[in-house]
Amino acid sequence: MSDALAGLDAIHWAALEHAYGAAGDVPGMLRNLYRPEKAAEAAEELFSHVHHQGGCIESSAPAALPYVLEAAADPAVDPVVRRELLELVGALAYSANTAAPRFVTPTWPAAWDQAVTDLLPLLDDPAAATREAVADALAEAHHRADEVIAALRARWTVEPEGEARPRLIAAVGSLVPSAEAQRDGSLDWLRQLVRDAEPATRLAAVKALRRALPGQDDDGCAQAVTEVLFGSEPATWAPSRSTGGAAVKSTTIWAIGLLGDDPADAVRAEATRRLLAHTDPSVRAGALQAAAGLLSRRRSAVPLLLPAVARLLSHPDRDPDPDNRLFAARVLGMCGHAARPWADSLAAMLSDDAEPSAPARSHAVWALSRLGDARCVPALVRRLSGERLGFAYNPVHADGWWTYDLSLTETAGGLGAHAGLLLPPLRARLAAASTLDERRALCQLLRSWGAASAPAIPELTTLLDTDSAVWALDALAAIGPAAAQALPRRRLRALLDAPPEGQSFAPSALALAYGRLTGDREPALALLLPQLGEPYGQDNTATLLGELGPAGAPYVERLRALLPVHEEGWLPLRVSEALWKITGRADEIVPVLVRAIAPFAERGGAYRAVTETVKLLAEIGPPAAPAEPVLTAFLDADERPVGHGTWRSVPEDDELCDAARTALRAITGSGRRQGLSGGQGNP
């Protein structure tokens, strides 16, 4: 160990920097790598301090690098620690290659060059995990691409079957764009592997070839992937160490992604459709996730993929795997009214006998509610009356396809027409609720139903004396006149004077709800008007001023001053909406609104503020004619102009399309062709 740490104390570490400041603590971390009881923690600390989240190379990195490599090469160090240290080396090299030069300390290139020299012999390390991590790190050695490629390919000839083989292939693919002497030979080698190797190697070579030829689509790649997926057993698709259903599922998703980037994702969609009927349940699970991703991205994927997904819920093709049935039900619900042809299959899942999986039944309830199918209502009544609700109290906003519990509000929020059946058990549940989360969720559901929630006024009134007062008053304000008549104004003012403790948002939220319920906006104005000149919070104040209508005229000039502050987002919407309600003038706000939404028709990624802006354009009507090209572009796109890759993608796209059609009808005074939408038939 003494030789490995030679010269450590000669470095002025306190003058160097890492992510948390001066690097005086780095020597202790490096020494602890050789203390078995502290080595794992030391490796984690080095990663978090020297690399942190990447994006730059601090001055401590080149100084620590040789000592990190010494420990990584030492067979006496725990193998897991060795691998983590090599991952640190690779992460630093990647950051140095991708960060702006001004964020890379000047001494890094020389340190990395020496590190490459030290890494190359480790390609022959006895530990496979070490060889894998070494190959990953060497994939960043672009400045010595020819030399490193030669070493990687030489190792390939003696590397046994296992995880390290695809890592060697991947590293070669990453380095080919920087190679000269090794370029053509390596491309030929990768193409040969694509054509002639075993399935797992063919897939790894396809990925490497796509890296080696960025922006180009080699003719043999899609054919090779198709041959693997439909001509070999799933167990052969991944390296031998990757076994089990989870590995097959992830490999299926990965392999579908290797099919190329054709403009409409047609090749991927067709392969996914076929894999949804595969005999292996793990392959079907991967195909379901791939289908969800394609549906979230392409409207044209709906007629191709949705029938194949739906078949997994119906006899004789009903999937025996409950997780697959759950996922299929969620995909149908995600696609909204486009799933109407399969509503009977979803309704059949509501029975305990027909669908033994409780989570799958919950997803079927949600899916039917998305379709507007009343058969979900009795099931919701039972859930609200029972001990196990089966729905979360808080919605989850997350990317990806994990099947978290759906929230009560997103499941039942659109069922206000059935409030007569749902209110009795809901009121009983609200009266007995023991947690803030449950009370808040039930209040939010009542708020979404508006005036239909009037029978719950007594329960909501009781909550005004609790930590749920904010949400209870919100619901009462949504109910409207019936709630205003039932509540003494004096009691409400007392609530404003003594809001719940520990809720910093309560004073303004209560004042806004009080104003909407009673028409008295003075308390809210007193709280929010000062924010009109602040960097944040102006949108709430603008909303309040808009609610004043013509009485907000004294504030018009202050609102106009906010119009150019932001080109996109909530502020231009709320300010424009307020000016429209106060002045009735469209000429000054329509250009602002069009400017706020136009970029999303080209780049996508539209979010809630964009949809709400389109709804405001519908309210404005014919004077919003300059928005017509943007609205038409939203409807004509095949790639959904919203964020992709989440369960909310299709619902958000459906809502945007519905708003755009409504706006076009209001602007032109006539109907317009339906156009495609996520539901391909949403009204």
N, C-alpha and C positions, 0 to 999 in steps of 0.2 A: 504493500500500500504506500510505503514511503516514496518509492520511485514514481508511482502513479501520481502522487501529489507534489512532486518536486517543483519548486519555484512558486508554489501557491501563495506563500506569504510575501513573496517579493512584489506581488501585484498590488497596486494602490487601489483596492476595491472600493473604498469609500468615495473615490473620485469618479467611479463608474456608476451608471444608472441602470435600473431595471424598471419594471412596470409600477413599482410602489415607491420609487425614490432611489436613494443611495444604495449601492450593492454591497455594503459591508457585511451583510448576512450570507452572501453566496458561499464564501469558503466553508462555513459551517455546514451548509447543505451538501457541498461536495464531499466533505469528510464523512458525513453521515451515510453516504452511499455504501461505505464499507463496513457499516455497523448493522448487522442483520435486523436488529429490532427497530432500527430507524430508517432503513434504506427506502422502503416504500413511500413513507411520508416525505422523505427528502426528495425523491424523484418527482412527486406531485408538486412540492413547493418550487422546485426548479422550473417545472413546466409553467406554473402559474405566475412566477416572478420574471423569468427570463423571456418567456414567449408570451404569456398571458393570452390575449385574444388575437394576436397577430397584427398585421397591418404595419409593422415597423420592426426594425432591429435596433435594440438599445445597445449602448456601449459595453454592457456586461456580457453580451452574447458571445462575441469573438474571444473574449478572455476565458469564458467558462467552457467553450466548445471542446478544446483538447482534453480537458479533465472529464467531461461528460463522455467522450469517446473512449477514454481509457477505462472507465468503469463499465461501459457498454461492451467492451471487448474482453472483460475479465470473467472467465468461467466461474470464478468463485462468488460472483455477485448473483443474487437471485435472478432466475431467468425472466420473471415477470418485470422486475426492475430494469433489466437490460433492455427488454423490448420497449418499455416506456421511455427510456433514455434515447433510444434510436428514433422513436416517434417524435421526440423533442427535436432531434437533429433535423429530421425531415420537415417538421413544421417550421422551424427557423429558416431552412433553405427555401421552402415555398413562400414564406413571407418576404424574404429578400428578393425573390424573383418577381413577386407581384406588387410589392409596395412601390410607391413613388420614390425615386432615388433619394430625395431629400430626407426620407424617413429611414434610410439605411445607414448605419454608422460606417465611416470610411474604412475601418479596419476589417470589416466583414469579408470582402472578397478574398483576401489572402488567407484568412482563417478557414473559409469554406473550401478553398483550393486544397489546403493541407488535409482538411477533413475528408475530402474525396479520396485522397491517397490512402488515408487510414481506413476508410470504409471498404475499399475494394477487396482486401484480403478477407474481410468478414463474410464475403459471399460464400466462402467455404467453411463457415463455422459449423460445428456439429449440430447445433440446435436449429431446427427448422424455423421456429418462431423468430430467431435472430436473423436468419437469411431473408425471411419475408420483409422484416422491417428495414433491413439494409437495402433491399431492392427498391422499396418505396422511397427511401431517402436518396438513393442514387438517381432516381427518376428526375431529380431536380438539378443534376449536374450538367446543365446545358452547355457550359463553356468547355467541357471535355467530353462531348457527346460521343465522338467516334471511339475514343478509348474505352469509355464506360460501356457502350453498346457491345463492343468486342468482348469485354469481360462478362457481361450478362449472357450473351449467346454461348460463350464457352461454358459457363455454369449450367446453362440449359441442357447441354449434352450429357451431364452427369447427375442432374437434379432428379431425385426420385419423385414418384407421384405424390401429390399433396398440394397444399395451399401455396407453397413458394413458386410453383411453376407459373400460375397465372400472374403472380407479382412480377416475375422476370419478364413475361410477355408485355405486361402493362408498362413497365419501365422502358423497354425498348420503344414502344409506341410513343411514349411521351418525349423521348429524346430524338427520334427520327427528324422532326422539323429543324433541329439544330445541327444535324449531322451532315457531313460531306462524303467522305470516303465510304462510310457505312450505310449511307442512305438507300441506294438502289438495292443493294443486297439484302438489307433488312426488310424493305418493302416486299421483295420477292419471298423472303422467309415467312413473313406474316401472311401473305396471300396463300402460301402453301399450307400453313397451319389452318387457315380458314377453310380450305378445300378438303384436307385429308386427315386431320387429326381426330382424336376422340372428342365427344360432344363438349365436355367442359372446356377443353383447350380451344376448340373452334369458336366458342362464344367469347372466351378471353381474347382471342386473336382478332375477332371482329371489333371488339371495343378498342383494342390497341391500334388497329388499322384506321379506325375513325379518328383517333387522336393523332395518328401520324399524318393523316391527310385532312386536316380541318377544312370544312366547307365543301369537301368532295365526297361523293358517294360511290364507293367501289362496287361494281356490278355484282360481285360474288357475295357481298355481306348479307343482304336480305335473304338471298337464297340459302346461305349456310344456316342462318338463324331459323328459317322456316323448316329446313331439313332436320335440324336438331329438335325443335319443338314438336314436330309431327312425325318424326321417324326414329325416335329413341326414347328410352325410359327416363322419367324425371330424375331418378336417382343418379343418372350420369351427367346431369346438366351442371353440377357444381363440383368443385374439387372433393376428393374423397373424405376430407375431414369435416366437410359441411354435410351433415345428415339430419334427418327428421323433417317433419312437416313444415316447420317454420323456415328451414333452409330452402325447401322446395318452393314454398310460397314466394319468398324474397327473390329467389333465382328466376322464377317465372316473371315477376314484375320487371326485373332487370333485363331479362332476355327480350321481352316485348319492347322495351325501350331501345334495344339495339337494332330494331327493324328500320331505322332511318327516320329522316325528317322530311317526308314528302309533304307538300303544301297543305293537304287536307287530312293528314294522319290516316289515310285510307288503308295503307298496308297494316299498320298497327291495329286499326279497328277490326279488320277482317280476321287477323290472327287471334285477337282477343275474343271475337265472337265464336270462333271454332274452339278455343281453349275453355270457354265456359261450359262446354259439353264434355270435357275430358273426364276420364274415369277416376283420376286421382283427385280426392277432395282438396288437397293442398294446392294443386294446380288450379282448380276452380277458384280457390280463395285468392290466389294471385291474379287470376283473370278478372275476378270481380273488382279488385282494387284498381287494376289497369283500366277496366271499363269505367269506373267512377271518375278516374282522371281524365279519360277521353271525353266523357259526357260533360265534365265541368269545363272543358275547353272548346268543344265543337258542337254546334247545334245539329250539324248533319250526322253526328254519331247517334242521335236519338233513335231514328227508325231502324238502324242497323243493330244496335246493341241492346236496346231496352227489351225487345221480345226475348232475346237470349237470356237476359237476366231474369225476366219474369218466369221463364220456364222452370227455373230452379225452385219455384214456389208451388208448382202445379204438378199433379200426377199426370203421366207416369214418370216425369223427370224430376220430381221433387227431391231436392238435395237432402240426403240423410244427415248432413252436418248442420247442427243448429246455428253455429257461427256464420256459416254461409247463407242460411236462410235469413238470419238477422241482417246481414250485409245486403242481401238482395232486396229485402223490404225497404231498407234505408235508401238504396239507390232509386227504387221506384218512388218513394216519397220525395226524394230530392228533385226528381223530374216532374213533380207536380201533376198537372192535368194531362200531360202526355202519357201518364200511367193509368188513365181511366179504363182502358180495355182490360186491365188486370185487377180491377177493384175487387172482384169476387174472390180472387186468390188471397188478397190481403184480408178481406173480411173473414175468410175461412180460418185465418191464423188467430182470430180473437178468442177462439175456444181453447180451453185448457187441454181438452182431449186431442184436438187437431194439432195444436202447437204446444208441446210440453215446456218449451223454453220461455220463461217469463220475460227476459229481455227482448226476445224476438217478438213476443206479443206486444210489448210496449212500442216497438218500432212499427208494428203494423197499425197500432192505434194512431200514431203520429202520421204515418203515410196516408191513412184514410182521411185524417183531418186536413192534410195538404190537398187532397182531392176534393174537399168539400163534401165528403160522403158521410151522411148522418149515421151510418152503422157504427161509427166510432163512439157515438155519444153514450149508449148504454155501458160500453166498456169504461169510459171515463167516469160515469156515475159510480160504477162499482169501485174504481180506483180511489175516487175521492171519499167514498164511504168506508173504505177498508183501511187496514193498518199499513199496508205497503202501497205507497203511491206509484212507485215505478218510474217516476220522472224527477229530474233534478230541480232544485229550487232556483238555481242560478244558471243562466245560459253560458255555454262555453264558446269562446271565439278562438279557434285554433286552425292552423293549416294542417293538412294531412288527412288521413282516413282512419284514425282510431275511432272506435265506436263508443265514445263517451255517452253517458245518459243524456237524453234529450230533456229540455226543460219543460216545465208545466206550461209556461206562458207561450212558448213557441208551438206547443202541441194543441192547446185549447184556445189560444188567443183569437183565432178566427171563427170561433163557434158561438159568438154572441147571439145568433139567431136561436140557439138552443139553450139559452140561459135559464128558461123556465124549468128545464129538467136538471141542469147542472147546479143551479144555485142552492137548492136545499142541502145537498151534502157538502158543498163548498162553504156555505155559511156555518154549518156545524163544525167543519174542520177549522175554519178561521177562529171560531170561538174557543176551540180547544187547543189551538196552536201554542206550543211551548217555546219556540225559538224565533229569533228575529228573522232568520233566513226564510222560515216557512211563512211567517206573517207577511213579510215583504213580497214573496212570490205570489201569495194569494191576493194581496192588494193590487199588485201589478196586473194580475189576470182580470180582476174586477175593473180596473181602469181601462183595459183594452176593450171591454164590452160596453163602456159608456153608459148611456141611460138605461140599458137593459139590466144593469146591476142595482137599480134602485131598491129592490127588496133587501139588499145587504146594508142599507144605510145604518141600521142600529148597530151591527157588528163593527162597521167602520168608525162610527162615532165613539164607541167604547175605546178603540185603539188610539184616539187622539190624546189620551192620557198616558201613552206608553212610548217606548223607544221606536215604535212603528208609525209615529204621527205623520212623518213626511209622506210615506206611501199611502196611508189612509186618507190624508187630505187630498193627495193627487187623485185618488180614485173618486172621492166625493166631488171634486171639481169636474171630473170627466162625466159623472152622472148628471150634473147640471142643476136645473131649477128645482127638481124634487129635493135634492140635497140642500140647496140654499134655503128652502123654506123650512126644512127640518132642523136647521142648526141656528141657534142664536148668534147674532153677529158678535155679541160681547164675549162669548166663549171662544170664538175663533181669534179675536184680537188678543185675548189672554194667552193663547197658544203662541202667537207671534212674539209676545213679550217674554215668554219663558220656554224657548225651544228645547228639545231633548239635549242633554249634555253629551259631550263627546262626539258630536256630529257637526263638523265645521260647515258642512253644506246646508244644514237645516234652516238657518235663518232665511237665506235667499230662496230656497226651494219652497218653504212654507209661505213666504210672502207672494211668490208667483202663483201658487195654487190658490191662496186666499183671494188674490185679485181676480183670477178666472172664475172662482165660485161666486164672489159677491159683487164684482164690478168695481171694487175699491182698489185702485192701483197705487195709491199713495205710499203704503208701506214698501212695496217693491221698488218704486221709483227712488225712495230715499236710500235704499240699499244699493241699487244697481246703477243709478245714474253716474256716480263717481267713476265707475269702471269704463265709461265710454271713452275716457282719455287715457286708459291704461293699455299696456301692450297686450294683455290677455283679458278675456271675459267680455269683449264688446259684443259678441254674437248673442249672449243672453240678454244684454241690455237692448240690443236692436230688436230682438223678439218681443220684449216687453213693450217697446215703443210702438211696434207694429200693432200690438193688441189694442192700443189706444185709438187706432183709426184716425180720423181727421183731427181728433183732439191732440194728436202728437205733432201738430204743425210747428210748434215752437222749437222742435228738435231736428227739423228737416236739414238744416245746413250742417249740423254736426254729423248727421248720418251721411250726407253727401260727401263729406270729407273722408269718410271711411271707405267709399266705393273703390278707390284705386289701391288701397293698402295691400290687398292680396288678390292675385289673379284667379286662384282656385280655392275651393274648400267651402267651409261653412260661413265665413264672414261675408263674402260677397253675396251669398244666398240670403242670409238673414237681413243684411242691410237693404238689399234690393226688395225683399219681401216687405220690410217695414215701410220703405218709401212708397211701394205700390199701394199698401193699405192706407197710408196717410194721404198721399197726393193723387193716386189713380193715374199717374203719368207712366207710360211704358217707354217713352223714347229715351229716357236717361238710364234705364235699367236693363233693357233687352240686350244691348251690346255687351254689357257686363256679364249677363247670364250666359250668353252664347260663348263669350270668351272663356268662361269658367268650365264649360263642358266640352268644347270642341276638341281639345287635345286627347280626350279619352276615346273619341271615335276613331282616332288613329293608333294610339299606343295601348289602349285597353286600360284595365285597372280601375274602372269606375267604381266608386264606393257610394255610401249612403247619401252624401251631400249632392252627388251628381243626379241621382234619382229624384231627390227632393227638388232640385233645381228644375228638372224636366216637369215635375208636377206644377211648379209655379208658372212655367211657361204655358201650360195648359190652362191655368186660371186666367192668365193674361189674354189668351185667345188670339184673334187675327193680328193685333199689333206685334205679336211674337213671330211673325213670318220669317224674319232673318234666321231663325233657328231651324227652319225646315230641312236644309241639307244635312245638318248634324243629326237631327232626329231620324231622318231617312237612313243615314249611315249606320246608326245604332241598330235599326231593324234589318238592314240588308246584310250585316256581317255574318259570316259563318263562325269565325272565332269570337267567342263571347267577349264583349268589351268590358268585362268585370274581372276581378281577380280569379285566378284558376286554382285548382288543387284543394278545394275545401268543400265541405257539405253545403256551404252557403252559396256556392258559385251559381248554381242553376236557379235557386230561388231569387237571388239578387238580380240575375239576368232576366228572369221572368218579370219581376217587378219593374225593371228598367224598360223592358219592351212594352209592357202594359201602359206605363206612363207615357212613353213615346207615341204610341198609337193614339192615346187619349189627347195628347197635345196636338198631334197632327189633325185630328178631327176638329178640335177646337179652333185651330188656326185656319184650316181650309173650309170649314163649314160642311164637310162631307166625310164619308167613310173612306178608308184606305185599305188596300189589300192587307190581309192579316200579317203577312211576313213571317219569317221563321222566329221562333223563340225557343227557350229552353224546354218549354212544354209542347212545342209544335202543335198548338191548338188551344193554348190558354185564351180565355175570352178577352 
